[in-house]
Amino acid sequence: MVTAFTPALRERLRGHLASFEPTPEPAAGRRQAAVAVVVMPGDDRRASVLLTLRARGLKRHGGQWAFPGGRRDSGETAAETALRELVEEVGLELAADDVLGRLDDYPTRSGFVIRPVVVWGREAELVPDPREVASVHRVPLDAIGAPRFRRPPFGGGPLLSLELPASIRPGRFASLYTTMYAPTAAILHQFMEVAVHGRDTRVAHFEQPRFAWR
């Protein structure tokens, strides 16, 4: 079933997030970061989530799937960071009133605590900053499937992954980027569970593959 980008969906997401009690994660020496989980219209006004493929030359997490986001500046709230990073990375300017809520903090192996902020977007031309973003993609909510779980060979919690729809796999690199892993996959899975379906699902215990530790 196609999920349309409508005011009714906005209120549904806002209501589910308002009923959810997000779990904070202490910094414990890690850096604070925030990402924007943006719901915006895609083709045929299908409600979609904005994802980026990070530029391969970046020092951290180059060539990986991500939500727009980054380190929180001193004095910034997570929402302020997420909105600022949206402008800097993809040229999308949204307001504080567009913030619908947030999800659980997610601690990463690379030394960050990510706070995901859910934001209601709008139709807009996205202009990625090539220094940070290789490409931008709108993934329809109804095309996001169930996650897969496996036990990683290095131990720890289950490794969560999501298969990407063929329509957003980027060009000649399609065979390399068919699967998304935690932390981005874990955050996207929790967004679907909590905001879309109204289920109280936690994801911070899911492990990340070794390439995401850097």
VEXVO-861234 format. One record per residue (C-alpha): x, z, y. Coordinates in steps of 0.1 Angstrom, whole numbers, plus 5000, padded with zeros to 4 digits. Example, Ala and Ser with C-alpha at 12.3 -4.5 7.8 and 13.67 -1.06 7.14 Angstrom:
# residues 2
X, Z, Y
5123, 5078, 4955
5137, 5071, 4989
# end
This chain:
# residues 214
X, Z, Y
5000, 5000, 5000
5013, 4990, 5034
5019, 5019, 5058
5009, 5008, 5093
5026, 5020, 5125
4996, 5037, 5141
4988, 5068, 5162
4972, 5083, 5131
5005, 5081, 5113
5022, 5098, 5142
4998, 5127, 5141
5001, 5129, 5103
5039, 5132, 5105
5037, 5157, 5134
5013, 5178, 5115
5033, 5179, 5083
5065, 5187, 5102
5047, 5215, 5122
5037, 5231, 5088
5073, 5229, 5075
5098, 5257, 5080
5132, 5241, 5082
5161, 5259, 5068
5191, 5264, 5091
5227, 5263, 5078
5254, 5285, 5093
5283, 5266, 5108
5309, 5286, 5089
5337, 5267, 5105
5320, 5233, 5103
5311, 5211, 5132
5275, 5208, 5143
5260, 5173, 5143
5225, 5158, 5146
5209, 5125, 5135
5178, 5107, 5145
5153, 5098, 5118
5133, 5072, 5138
5100, 5058, 5127
5093, 5025, 5144
5074, 4993, 5138
5090, 4967, 5115
5077, 4933, 5104
5039, 4930, 5106
5038, 4965, 5123
5048, 4982, 5091
5060, 5017, 5098
5097, 5017, 5091
5127, 5040, 5093
5158, 5030, 5113
5191, 5029, 5094
5225, 5017, 5104
5254, 5004, 5084
5285, 5020, 5100
5314, 4998, 5112
5340, 4995, 5085
5369, 5004, 5108
5356, 5038, 5118
5379, 5068, 5110
5350, 5087, 5093
5324, 5072, 5070
5331, 5036, 5078
5310, 5011, 5059
5284, 5037, 5049
5247, 5039, 5055
5237, 5064, 5082
5211, 5074, 5106
5221, 5071, 5143
5238, 5104, 5152
5270, 5123, 5158
5286, 5155, 5169
5267, 5178, 5192
5283, 5182, 5226
5286, 5217, 5240
5253, 5230, 5253
5233, 5202, 5237
5203, 5208, 5215
5200, 5188, 5183
5172, 5167, 5198
5193, 5159, 5229
5222, 5148, 5207
5199, 5126, 5185
5183, 5109, 5215
5217, 5104, 5232
5232, 5089, 5201
5203, 5065, 5197
5211, 5050, 5231
5248, 5049, 5224
5246, 5034, 5189
5217, 5010, 5190
5205, 5009, 5226
5171, 5026, 5219
5160, 5050, 5246
5133, 5075, 5237
5121, 5107, 5253
5119, 5144, 5244
5081, 5139, 5240
5088, 5115, 5211
5104, 5142, 5190
5080, 5151, 5161
5100, 5179, 5145
5130, 5184, 5123
5142, 5188, 5087
5166, 5212, 5069
5202, 5213, 5080
5224, 5195, 5056
5260, 5207, 5051
5285, 5179, 5043
5317, 5178, 5023
5334, 5162, 5053
5330, 5194, 5074
5297, 5189, 5093
5263, 5206, 5094
5238, 5178, 5101
5205, 5186, 5117
5180, 5158, 5112
5155, 5152, 5141
5124, 5131, 5134
5115, 5108, 5163
5086, 5085, 5169
5099, 5052, 5181
5084, 5020, 5196
5089, 4982, 5194
5122, 4975, 5210
5152, 4951, 5207
5180, 4970, 5191
5215, 4964, 5205
5241, 4979, 5182
5274, 4990, 5196
5299, 4970, 5174
5325, 4998, 5177
5303, 5021, 5157
5276, 5000, 5140
5280, 4969, 5118
5242, 4962, 5115
5208, 4979, 5120
5179, 4978, 5096
5142, 4988, 5096
5133, 5000, 5062
5095, 5001, 5055
5082, 5035, 5044
5063, 5018, 5016
5094, 5002, 5003
5113, 5035, 4999
5113, 5043, 4962
5118, 5074, 4942
5154, 5089, 4941
5177, 5088, 4911
5196, 5118, 4900
5228, 5121, 4879
5254, 5147, 4873
5287, 5139, 4890
5319, 5139, 4870
5335, 5163, 4894
5308, 5190, 4890
5285, 5205, 4916
5248, 5198, 4921
5230, 5167, 4911
5240, 5134, 4929
5210, 5119, 4946
5208, 5082, 4954
5181, 5057, 4966
5180, 5020, 4959
5177, 4999, 4990
5150, 4971, 4993
5166, 4937, 4988
5153, 4926, 5022
5177, 4949, 5041
5209, 4944, 5021
5233, 4929, 5046
5243, 4893, 5040
5274, 4886, 5021
5280, 4922, 5014
5247, 4926, 4996
5263, 4934, 4962
5283, 4962, 4978
5255, 4980, 4995
5226, 4982, 4972
5226, 5020, 4968
5225, 5048, 4994
5238, 5083, 4986
5236, 5118, 5001
5238, 5129, 5028
5218, 5099, 5042
5198, 5095, 5010
5190, 5132, 5008
5178, 5133, 5044
5156, 5102, 5039
5142, 5116, 5007
5133, 5149, 5024
5117, 5130, 5053
5095, 5111, 5029
5086, 5143, 5010
5080, 5166, 5040
5069, 5143, 5069
5051, 5115, 5050
5036, 5134, 5019
5035, 5170, 5032
5055, 5184, 5003
5078, 5214, 5007
5110, 5198, 4993
5146, 5210, 4998
5177, 5188, 4995
5207, 5206, 5008
5219, 5214, 4972
5223, 5177, 4964
5259, 5166, 4960
5276, 5137, 4978
5299, 5111, 4962
5336, 5115, 4968
5338, 5085, 4992
5314, 5105, 5015
5338, 5135, 5016
5361, 5118, 5041
# end
